[in-house]
Amino acid sequence: MAHPAQLGLQNAASPIMEELLHLHDHAMMVVFLISTFVLYTITLLITTTLTHTGTMHAQLMETVWTILPAIILILIALPSLRILYLMDEISNPHLTIKTTGHQWYWSYEYTDYESLTFDSYMTQTQDLAAGTLRLLEVDHHTTIPTNSPTRMLITADDVLHSWAVPALGIKTDAVPGRLNQTTFTASRPGLFYGQCSEICGANHSFMPITVEATNLPSFEAWSTTMLNSSL
């Protein structure tokens, strides 16, 4: 389970989030090297006793400090663009779920099933079971099978919302009158928490998201139970 209170980014639970973590580490290493070089240069300038006030130009240095930053930006931009295209790629999903944001809860519709729909409300503090997380637990989990590409269709019924689950590398706006889509694949079972990431009103902080990834037999048993309960 990815604990939302841990320092830094959450542990990756999908291939896209793993790529995002690698990009973060890559960019931070570039920033660290640049910061170290700048600090070293400043230290030299402060501590040296050598001065030369007659220098009017240094074409080689000017060429280097123009070309080198451009190369560094390219080294950061290329993997970033690659991940951007991977996040937009949606092909042959095994499961499609439509979620609609309301003030202030989420409703879910499993479009591959005839009548598998439910609303997901935050569990009140007095109703929490032992070991569950306050302000993040919900009464109905969004259950998905592991290692199966899942497509999320995201919209809103009233105002702007945002469906975000950091461990899965997802953050997609829910816009009234518009149907946005994203895809993800849960690489391991567990509970993954998120929240509405758009300021949507007074109770914005109280519409969490809980995604439960299980193996395929457990998912089929859950879907059968939900379908029978809706009849």
VEXPALUM-395608 format. One record per residue: residue in three letters; z, x, y of N, C-alpha, C, O in turn. Coordinates in steps of 0.1 Angstrom, whole numbers, padded with zeros to 4 digits, always signed. Atoms other than C-alpha are relative to their C-alpha. Layout:
# VEXPALUM-395608
ALAZXYZXYZXYZXY...
This chain:
# VEXPALUM-395608
MET+0000+0008-0012+0000+0000+0000+0000+0009+0012+0008+0018+0013ALA+0000-0007-0012-0009+0013+0034+0010-0005+0010+0010-0017+0014HIS-0011+0004-0009+0022+0012+0056-0004+0001+0014-0008+0012+0018PRO+0005-0001-0014+0013+0003+0092+0009+0008+0009+0004+0011+0020ALA-0009-0007-0009+0043+0021+0106-0001+0015-0001+0005+0022+0006GLN+0001-0014+0001+0033+0055+0094-0007+0007+0012-0015+0000+0019LEU+0006-0008-0011+0023+0082+0119-0015+0003-0003-0018+0006-0015GLY+0014-0004+0002-0014+0088+0124-0008-0012-0006-0003-0023-0007LEU+0008+0010+0007-0042+0069+0106+0005-0003-0013+0011+0005-0020GLN-0004+0004+0013-0036+0049+0075-0008+0007-0011-0019+0011-0008ASN+0007-0005+0011-0046+0061+0041-0012-0008-0003-0012-0020-0002ALA+0012+0007+0002-0082+0052+0034+0000-0008-0013+0005-0003-0023ALA+0001+0009+0012-0088+0023+0010-0014-0005-0002-0017-0014-0010SER+0014+0004+0002-0126+0021+0013-0008+0013+0003-0003+0021+0011PRO+0009-0011-0003-0155+0046+0014-0003+0002+0015-0003+0014+0019ILE+0003-0001-0014-0162+0038+0050+0012+0007+0008+0010+0015+0016MET-0012-0006-0007-0126+0046+0061+0001+0015-0004+0006+0022+0004GLU+0000-0014+0004-0128+0079+0041-0009+0008+0009-0006+0019+0014GLU+0010-0007-0009-0159+0088+0062+0006+0001+0014+0004+0011+0021LEU-0006+0000-0014-0141+0078+0094+0011+0011+0001+0013+0017+0011LEU-0011-0010+0000-0111+0100+0085-0006+0015+0000-0001+0023+0007HIS+0007-0013+0000-0135+0130+0078-0005+0003+0014-0004+0014+0019LEU+0005-0002-0014-0151+0124+0112+0011+0003+0010+0009+0012+0018HIS-0012-0003-0009-0117+0123+0129+0004+0014-0001+0007+0021+0009ASP-0004-0014+0002-0107+0156+0113-0010+0010+0005-0006+0020+0011HIS+0011-0009-0005-0141+0172+0122+0001+0000+0015+0000+0011+0021ALA-0001+0000-0014-0138+0161+0158+0013+0007+0005+0012+0014+0015MET-0012-0007-0004-0102+0172+0161+0000+0015-0002+0006+0022+0007MET+0001-0014+0002-0110+0206+0147-0009+0006+0012-0006+0017+0017VAL+0009-0005-0011-0138+0210+0174+0009+0000+0013+0008+0010+0020VAL-0009+0001-0012-0113+0199+0201+0010+0011+0000+0013+0018+0010PHE-0010-0010+0001-0087+0223+0188-0006+0014+0003+0000+0022+0010LEU+0006-0013-0002-0111+0253+0188-0004+0001+0015-0002+0012+0021ILE+0003+0000-0015-0123+0244+0224+0013+0003+0008+0013+0011+0017SER-0013-0002-0007-0087+0241+0236+0005+0014-0001+0010+0020+0008THR-0005-0014+0003-0077+0274+0220-0008+0010+0009-0003+0019+0015PHE+0008-0010-0007-0107+0292+0236+0003-0001+0015+0004+0009+0022VAL-0003+0001-0014-0100+0277+0271+0014+0005+0003+0015+0012+0014LEU-0013-0006-0003-0063+0286+0269+0000+0015+0000+0006+0021+0008TYR+0001-0014+0001-0072+0321+0258-0007+0006+0013-0003+0016+0019THR+0007-0004-0012-0096+0324+0288+0009-0001+0012+0009+0008+0020ILE-0009+0001-0012-0071+0311+0313+0011+0011-0001+0014+0016+0010THR-0010-0010+0001-0045+0335+0300-0005+0014+0004+0001+0021+0011LEU+0006-0012-0004-0069+0364+0304-0002+0001+0016+0001+0011+0022LEU+0002+0001-0015-0077+0353+0340+0013+0002+0008+0013+0008+0018ILE-0013-0001-0007-0041+0350+0349+0006+0014-0001+0012+0019+0009THR-0007-0013+0002-0029+0383+0334-0008+0012+0003-0002+0023+0005THR+0008-0012-0002-0058+0406+0341+0002+0005+0015+0005-0003+0024THR-0001-0006-0013-0056+0430+0371-0014+0004+0005-0015+0009+0017LEU+0013-0003-0004-0093+0434+0373-0006-0011+0008-0005-0023+0004THR+0006+0010-0009-0112+0416+0401-0014+0006+0004-0016+0018+0005HIS+0013-0004-0004-0148+0416+0411-0005-0012+0009-0010-0022+0004THR+0003+0010-0009-0156+0396+0442-0015+0000+0004-0019-0009+0012GLY+0014-0001-0005-0192+0406+0446-0010-0006-0010-0022-0006-0007THR+0009+0007+0009-0206+0387+0416-0006-0012+0006+0001-0021+0010MET+0006+0012-0006-0232+0362+0428-0006-0009-0011-0007-0021-0009HIS+0005+0008+0011-0247+0351+0395+0001+0007-0013+0003+0019-0013ALA-0001-0006+0013-0245+0356+0358-0008-0009-0009-0003-0019-0015GLN+0009+0009+0006-0275+0340+0342+0003-0001-0015+0002-0012-0021LEU-0003+0001+0014-0266+0349+0306+0012-0009-0003+0012-0018-0011MET-0012+0008+0001-0231+0333+0310-0003-0015+0003+0001-0024-0005GLU+0004+0014-0004-0246+0302+0327-0008-0006-0011-0007-0018-0014THR+0008+0005+0011-0271+0298+0299+0009-0003-0012+0007-0014-0018VAL-0009+0002+0012-0244+0301+0272+0009-0012+0002+0010-0021-0007TRP-0009+0011-0002-0220+0276+0288-0008-0013+0003-0002-0024+0004THR+0008+0013+0000-0249+0251+0292-0005-0004-0014-0004-0016-0018ILE+0006+0003+0013-0264+0254+0257+0012-0003-0010+0010-0012-0019LEU-0011+0001+0009-0231+0258+0238+0006-0014+0000+0008-0020-0011PRO-0005+0014+0000-0216+0224+0249-0010-0010-0006-0006-0019-0013ALA+0010+0009+0006-0249+0207+0240+0000+0001-0015-0001-0010-0022ILE-0001-0001+0014-0247+0221+0205+0012-0006-0006+0012-0013-0016ILE-0013+0006+0005-0211+0211+0201-0001-0016+0000+0003-0022-0010LEU+0001+0015-0001-0219+0175+0212-0009-0005-0011-0007-0016-0017ILE+0009+0004+0011-0248+0174+0187+0008+0000-0014+0006-0009-0022LEU-0008-0002+0012-0224+0186+0159+0009-0012-0002+0013-0016-0013ILE-0009+0012+0001-0201+0156+0167-0008-0012-0001-0004-0022-0008ALA+0007+0013-0001-0228+0130+0174-0007-0003-0014-0008-0014-0018LEU+0007+0002+0013-0248+0135+0141+0008-0007-0011+0003-0017-0016PRO-0008+0007+0010-0220+0126+0117+0004-0014+0005+0006-0023-0003SER-0004+0013-0005-0209+0098+0140-0011-0010-0001-0008-0022-0005LEU+0011+0010+0002-0244+0082+0140-0002-0003-0014-0005-0015-0018ARG+0001+0002+0015-0245+0086+0102+0009-0011-0004+0006-0021-0011ILE-0010+0010+0004-0213+0066+0098-0003-0013+0007-0001-0024+0001LEU+0003+0013-0007-0224+0040+0124-0011-0008-0008-0010-0020-0009TYR+0010+0006+0008-0255+0033+0103+0005-0005-0013+0001-0016-0018LEU-0006+0004+0013-0235+0032+0071+0009-0013+0002+0009-0021-0007MET-0009+0012-0002-0211+0006+0086-0009-0013+0003-0004-0024+0000ASP+0009+0011-0002-0241-0016+0096-0008-0004-0012-0015-0014-0012GLU+0009+0003+0012-0258-0014+0062+0007-0010-0009+0018-0008-0014ILE-0005+0011+0009-0253-0046+0042-0011-0003-0010-0022-0008-0006SER+0010+0003+0010-0272-0049+0009+0007-0005-0013+0016+0002-0018ASN-0004+0006+0013-0265-0071-0021+0015+0000-0002+0020+0006-0011PRO-0015+0002+0002-0228-0080-0016+0003-0008-0012-0004-0018-0015HIS-0004+0008+0011-0210-0093-0046+0008-0012+0003+0009-0021-0004LEU-0008+0011-0005-0188-0116-0026-0001-0001+0015-0002+0008+0022THR+0001+0003-0015-0191-0133+0008+0011-0009+0004+0014-0019-0002ILE-0012+0007-0005-0161-0145+0027-0003-0003+0015-0006+0006+0023LYS+0001+0003-0014-0163-0164+0060+0014-0003+0006+0022-0010+0000THR-0014+0002-0006-0132-0162+0083-0002-0005+0014-0011+0000+0021THR+0000+0006-0013-0126-0182+0114+0013+0002+0007+0023-0002+0001GLY-0012-0002-0008-0101-0173+0141+0004-0012+0008-0005-0018+0015HIS-0005+0011-0008-0080-0200+0156+0012+0005+0008+0018+0015+0005GLN-0012-0003-0007-0051-0200+0180+0012-0007-0008+0013-0020-0006TRP+0001-0014+0002-0032-0186+0162+0002+0002-0015+0013+0005-0020TYR+0000-0002+0014-0041-0183+0125-0015+0002-0004-0024+0000+0004TRP+0013-0003+0005-0071-0174+0103-0003-0010-0011+0006-0014-0019SER+0004+0008+0011-0090-0197+0080-0011+0007-0008-0019+0014-0002TYR+0010-0007+0008-0111-0184+0051-0007-0010-0009-0002-0020-0014GLU+0009+0008+0009-0140-0198+0031-0008+0010-0009-0015+0018-0004TYR+0007-0008+0009-0153-0181+0000-0013-0008-0003-0014-0017-0011THR+0012+0008+0000-0189-0192+0003-0007+0000-0013-0016-0008-0016ASP+0006+0000+0014-0198-0183-0033+0006-0010-0009+0001-0012-0020TYR-0006+0010+0008-0175-0210-0045-0002-0013+0008-0004-0014+0020GLU+0003+0013-0006-0179-0247-0039+0011-0005+0010+0007-0010+0021SER-0011+0005-0009-0145-0255-0023+0012+0009+0000+0023+0004-0001LEU-0011-0009-0001-0124-0224-0021+0002+0004+0015-0004+0013+0020THR-0003-0002-0014-0110-0226+0014+0015-0001+0002+0022-0008-0005PHE-0015+0001-0003-0075-0221+0029+0002+0006+0014-0006+0014+0019ASP-0004-0006-0013-0057-0213+0061+0011+0010-0003+0018+0009-0013SER-0009-0011+0002-0036-0182+0065+0009+0001+0012+0005+0005+0023TYR-0009+0000-0011-0005-0184+0086+0010+0011-0002+0013+0015-0013MET-0010-0010+0001+0021-0157+0094+0013-0006-0006+0017-0017-0003THR-0012+0004+0007+0052-0160+0072+0012+0002+0010+0014+0013+0016GLN-0012+0000-0009+0083-0168+0094+0010+0010-0005+0012+0011-0018THR-0010-0010+0004+0111-0142+0094+0010-0006-0010+0014+0001-0020GLN-0011+0006+0009+0136-0166+0077-0006-0003-0014+0002-0005-0024ASP+0007+0003+0013+0110-0172+0048-0004+0013-0007-0010+0012-0018LEU+0006-0013+0006+0102-0135+0041+0008+0003-0013+0020+0001-0014ALA-0006-0005+0012+0108-0123+0006+0004+0014+0001+0000+0021+0011ALA-0005-0014-0001+0126-0090-0001-0012+0010-0001-0020+0008-0010GLY+0010-0010+0000+0104-0060+0006-0013-0003+0007-0022+0006+0008THR+0012+0003-0007+0077-0078+0026+0002+0004+0015+0013+0006+0020LEU+0000-0005-0014+0068-0068+0062+0001-0011+0010-0007-0020+0009ARG-0002+0010-0011+0080-0088+0092-0013+0000+0009-0017+0011+0013LEU+0012+0002-0009+0051-0101+0114-0013+0004-0006-0023+0004+0001LEU+0013-0004+0006+0025-0089+0089-0003-0008-0013-0014-0008-0017GLU+0001+0007+0013+0031-0110+0058-0006-0014+0004-0002-0020+0014VAL+0006+0013-0002+0011-0143+0055+0002-0008-0013+0006-0003-0023ASP-0002+0008+0012+0014-0173+0032-0011+0000-0010-0008-0002-0022HIS+0011-0001+0009-0020-0169+0017-0008+0013+0002-0013+0015+0013HIS+0007-0012-0002-0035-0135+0011-0015-0002-0002-0020-0010-0009THR+0014+0000+0002-0072-0128+0014-0003+0009-0012-0002+0022-0011THR+0001-0007+0013-0079-0117-0022-0014+0004-0003-0023-0004-0001ILE+0013-0005+0003-0108-0095-0031+0000+0008-0013+0011+0014-0016PRO+0000-0009+0011-0119-0076-0062-0003+0014+0004-0010+0016+0014THR+0002-0014-0004-0118-0038-0061-0014+0004-0005-0020-0001-0014ASN+0012-0006+0004-0150-0017-0063-0012-0010+0000-0021-0009-0007SER+0010+0010-0002-0171-0048-0053-0004-0001+0015+0005-0004+0022PRO+0004+0001-0014-0191-0048-0020+0003-0014+0005-0002-0024-0001THR-0004+0012-0006-0176-0076+0001-0006-0002+0014-0004+0007+0022ARG+0005+0003-0013-0193-0092+0031+0009-0010+0007+0012-0020+0001MET-0008+0009-0008-0172-0107+0058-0009-0006+0011-0015+0001+0019LEU+0006+0007-0011-0187-0134+0081+0011-0004+0009+0020-0011+0005ILE-0012+0002-0009-0165-0136+0112-0004-0007+0012-0014-0004+0019THR+0002+0008-0012-0164-0162+0139+0013-0005+0005+0024-0002+0000ALA-0012+0006-0006-0139-0180+0161-0003-0015+0004-0014-0019+0006ASP+0001+0014-0003-0132-0216+0168+0003-0004+0015-0001-0014+0020ASP-0004+0003-0013-0117-0214+0203-0002+0011+0010-0010+0010+0020VAL+0002-0012-0010-0114-0180+0221-0003+0012-0008-0005+0012-0021LEU+0003-0013+0007-0122-0144+0213+0012+0005-0009+0023+0005-0005HIS-0009-0007+0009-0104-0129+0183-0007+0013-0006-0018+0016-0002SER+0006-0012+0006-0109-0097+0163+0006+0002-0014+0019+0003-0014TRP-0005-0002+0014-0106-0093+0125+0001+0015-0003-0010+0021-0004ALA-0002-0014+0001-0092-0058+0120+0010+0004-0012+0021-0001-0012VAL-0009-0006+0010-0078-0040+0089-0003+0015-0001-0013+0019-0006PRO+0002-0015-0002-0074-0003+0096-0002+0007-0013-0011+0016-0013ALA+0001-0008+0012-0070+0009+0060-0014-0002-0006-0019+0007-0014LEU+0014+0002+0005-0105-0006+0052-0010+0004+0010-0022+0003+0007GLY+0010-0004-0010-0121+0007+0083-0008-0011+0007-0020-0010+0010ILE+0007+0012-0005-0129-0028+0097+0006-0004+0013+0019-0004+0014LYS-0004+0006-0012-0127-0041+0132-0012-0007+0006-0020+0000+0012THR+0011+0008-0005-0151-0069+0141+0004-0012+0008+0013-0019+0004ASP-0004+0010-0009-0149-0093+0170-0004-0014-0006-0015-0015-0013ALA+0002+0014+0003-0147-0131+0163-0003-0007+0013+0006-0009+0021VAL+0005+0006-0013-0168-0148+0190-0003-0015-0003-0011-0017-0012PRO+0004+0014+0001-0170-0186+0194-0016-0002+0001-0022+0003+0010GLY+0015+0002+0000-0206-0197+0186-0008+0011-0005-0021+0010-0005ARG+0008-0011+0005-0216-0164+0171+0006+0004-0014+0018+0004-0016LEU-0005-0004+0013-0214-0152+0135-0003+0015-0002-0014+0019-0004ASN+0002-0014+0003-0208-0115+0131+0003+0003-0014+0010-0005-0021GLN-0002-0004+0014-0208-0097+0098+0003+0014-0001-0002+0023+0006THR-0004-0013+0003-0194-0066+0083+0001+0001-0015+0002-0010-0022THR-0001-0001+0014-0191-0052+0048+0010+0012-0003+0012+0021+0005PHE-0009-0010+0005-0165-0031+0029+0001-0001-0015-0002-0011-0021THR-0003+0000+0014-0156-0021-0006+0014+0006-0002+0016+0018+0002ALA-0014-0005+0003-0119-0017-0016-0001+0009-0012-0005+0005-0023SER+0001-0010+0010-0117+0015-0036+0012+0000-0009+0012+0007-0020ARG-0012+0000+0008-0082+0008-0050+0008-0013+0002+0007-0019+0013PRO-0008+0012-0002-0058-0021-0055+0011+0002+0009+0016+0014+0011GLY-0011-0001-0010-0031-0028-0030+0000-0011+0010-0009-0020+0010LEU-0001+0009-0011-0020-0048+0000-0004+0008+0013+0002+0018+0015PHE+0004-0007-0012-0037-0039+0033+0001-0009+0012-0004-0021+0011TYR-0003+0009-0011-0025-0053+0066-0008+0003+0012-0012+0015+0015GLY+0007-0001-0013-0042-0059+0099+0005-0011+0009+0014-0019+0005GLN-0004+0010-0010-0038-0080+0130-0013-0004+0008-0022+0004+0008CYS+0010+0003-0010-0060-0098+0155+0001+0011+0011+0012+0013+0016SER+0001-0011-0009-0071-0070+0178-0006-0003+0013-0011+0005+0021GLU+0005+0005-0013-0082-0091+0207+0011-0009+0006+0016-0017+0000ILE-0010+0008-0006-0058-0105+0232-0005-0014+0002-0013-0017+0010CYS+0006+0014+0002-0063-0142+0224+0010-0011+0005+0007-0023+0004GLY-0009+0010-0005-0033-0159+0240+0014+0004-0002+0018+0015-0005ALA-0015-0002+0000+0005-0163+0240+0004+0005-0014+0013+0014-0014ASN-0004-0004+0014+0008-0159+0202-0010+0010-0006-0011+0010-0019HIS+0010-0010+0005-0018-0131+0199+0007+0009-0011+0000+0013-0020SER-0007-0010+0009+0008-0109+0181+0004-0007-0013+0010+0000-0022PHE-0005+0007+0012+0015-0135+0154-0011-0006-0008-0009-0017-0014MET+0010+0004+0009-0018-0139+0136-0005+0012-0009-0016+0017-0006PRO+0003-0012+0008-0017-0111+0110-0011-0003-0011-0014-0014-0013ILE+0010+0001+0011-0042-0104+0082+0006+0008-0011+0010+0020-0010THR-0005-0007+0012-0032-0095+0047-0011-0001-0011-0015-0012-0016VAL+0011+0000+0010-0060-0084+0023+0006+0006-0013+0012+0017-0013GLU-0005-0004+0013-0050-0081-0014-0012+0004-0009-0020-0005-0012ALA+0010-0005+0009-0073-0060-0036+0005+0001-0014+0016+0007-0016THR-0004+0000+0014-0070-0066-0073-0012+0003-0009-0023+0004-0004ASN+0011-0002+0009-0090-0059-0104-0008-0013-0002-0003-0024+0001LEU+0009+0012+0002-0118-0084-0114+0007-0011-0008+0006-0022-0004PRO-0007+0011+0007-0098-0103-0141+0011-0007+0008+0012-0019+0008SER-0011+0007-0008-0069-0109-0117-0006-0008+0011-0001-0019+0015PHE+0007+0008-0010-0093-0120-0090-0005-0013-0005-0004-0024+0001GLU+0006+0012+0006-0110-0145-0113+0012-0010-0003+0010-0022-0002ALA-0011+0008+0002-0076-0158-0123+0006-0007+0013+0009-0018+0013TRP-0005+0005-0013-0065-0162-0087-0010-0011+0006-0006-0021+0010SER+0010+0010-0005-0098-0180-0077+0001-0013-0008-0001-0023-0003THR-0001+0012+0009-0094-0204-0107+0012-0008+0004+0011-0020+0005THR-0012+0007-0004-0059-0212-0096-0002-0007+0013+0003-0018+0015MET+0002+0006-0013-0069-0218-0060-0010-0012-0001-0008-0022+0006LEU+0009+0011+0001-0098-0240-0070+0007-0012-0007+0004-0023-0002ASN-0007+0011+0006-0076-0261-0093+0010-0006+0009+0012-0019+0009SER-0010+0006-0009-0050-0265-0066-0007-0008+0011+0000-0017+0017SER+0007+0007-0011-0077-0278-0041-0006-0013-0005-0010-0021+0003LEU+0006+0012+0005-0089-0305-0065+0010-0012+0002+0006-0023-0002
